[in-house]
């Protein structure tokens, strides 16, 4: 199963460190770094606002647990956002490349 994983981080350096680690270790075929973005969220009872970067990591379900473990270990937040969505369709050649990119790195 193909997945897109949303991860928010607090700055560009952290975005680069996490995205590079995911691709280098074969846990994601590609990571798009989007931002900066404005995030509004509730934290410890208060509404907060922060500038963040959004990572969109493309992977497969079989590598998701490893991806989450790596992100959690590298992330500066005590509760990092890691949300995985199943890809229901897409370009067959791209999805094959995605699988080959992460499956071949084990």
C-alpha positions as CSV (number, residue, x, y, z in Angstrom):
1,X,0.0,0.0,0.0
2,X,1.3,3.4,-1.0
3,X,1.2,6.2,1.6
4,X,1.7,10.0,1.9
5,X,2.9,11.0,5.4
6,X,2.3,14.6,6.6
7,X,5.0,15.8,9.1
8,X,5.2,19.3,10.4
9,X,8.5,20.7,11.7
10,X,9.6,24.0,13.3
11,X,12.2,25.2,10.9
12,X,14.0,24.7,7.6
13,X,17.1,23.0,9.1
14,X,15.0,20.5,10.8
15,X,12.9,19.9,7.6
16,X,16.1,19.3,5.7
17,X,17.6,17.0,8.3
18,X,14.5,14.8,8.6
19,X,13.7,14.7,4.8
20,X,17.3,13.8,3.9
21,X,17.4,11.1,6.6
22,X,14.1,9.5,5.4
23,X,15.3,9.4,1.7
24,X,18.9,8.3,2.5
25,X,17.6,5.4,4.7
26,X,15.1,4.3,2.1
27,X,12.1,5.0,4.3
28,X,10.7,7.5,1.8
29,X,11.1,7.6,-2.0
30,X,10.6,11.4,-2.0
31,X,9.9,14.1,0.5
32,X,8.5,17.5,-0.5
33,X,9.3,20.4,1.8
34,X,6.6,23.0,1.8
35,X,6.8,26.3,3.5
36,X,7.0,28.2,5.5
37,X,3.4,27.7,6.5
38,X,1.3,29.3,9.2
39,X,-0.1,26.7,11.7
40,X,-2.9,27.4,14.2
41,X,-3.5,24.7,16.8
42,X,-4.6,24.1,20.3
43,X,-1.8,23.2,22.7
44,X,-2.2,22.7,26.5
45,X,-5.5,24.5,26.5
46,X,-4.4,27.6,24.5
47,X,-4.7,28.5,20.9
48,X,-1.2,28.9,19.4
49,X,0.2,30.1,16.1
50,X,3.5,29.1,14.7
51,X,5.5,29.2,11.5
52,X,6.3,25.6,10.4
53,X,7.4,23.6,7.4
54,X,5.3,20.7,6.1
55,X,7.0,17.5,4.9
56,X,5.1,15.3,2.5
57,X,6.8,11.9,2.5
58,X,6.0,9.2,0.0
59,X,6.4,5.7,1.2
60,X,4.8,2.2,1.5
61,X,2.8,0.9,4.4
62,X,5.5,-1.8,5.2
63,X,8.0,1.0,6.0
64,X,5.6,3.3,8.0
65,X,6.6,2.1,11.5
66,X,10.3,2.6,10.7
67,X,9.5,6.1,9.3
68,X,7.6,7.1,12.4
69,X,10.4,5.8,14.7
70,X,13.0,7.8,12.8
71,X,11.0,11.0,12.7
72,X,10.2,10.8,16.4
73,X,13.9,10.3,17.2
74,X,15.0,13.3,15.1
75,X,12.1,15.6,15.8
76,X,12.4,18.6,18.1
77,X,8.7,18.5,19.2
78,X,7.6,16.4,22.2
79,X,4.5,15.5,20.2
80,X,5.3,15.5,16.4
81,X,2.6,15.5,13.8
82,X,2.9,12.3,11.8
83,X,-0.3,11.5,9.8
84,X,-0.3,8.8,7.1
85,X,-2.8,8.7,4.3
86,X,-3.3,5.8,2.0
87,X,-2.9,6.6,-1.7
88,X,-6.0,5.3,-3.5
89,X,-4.6,5.8,-7.0
90,X,-2.0,7.5,-9.1
91,X,0.4,7.1,-12.0
92,X,1.3,3.4,-12.3
93,X,4.9,4.2,-13.3
94,X,5.3,6.6,-10.4
95,X,3.9,4.2,-7.9
96,X,6.2,1.4,-9.2
97,X,9.2,3.8,-8.8
98,X,8.0,4.7,-5.2
99,X,7.9,1.0,-4.3
100,X,11.3,0.2,-5.8
101,X,12.9,3.2,-4.1
102,X,11.8,2.2,-0.6
103,X,11.7,-1.6,-1.0
104,X,15.2,-1.9,-2.4
105,X,16.7,-0.1,0.6
106,X,16.1,-2.8,3.2
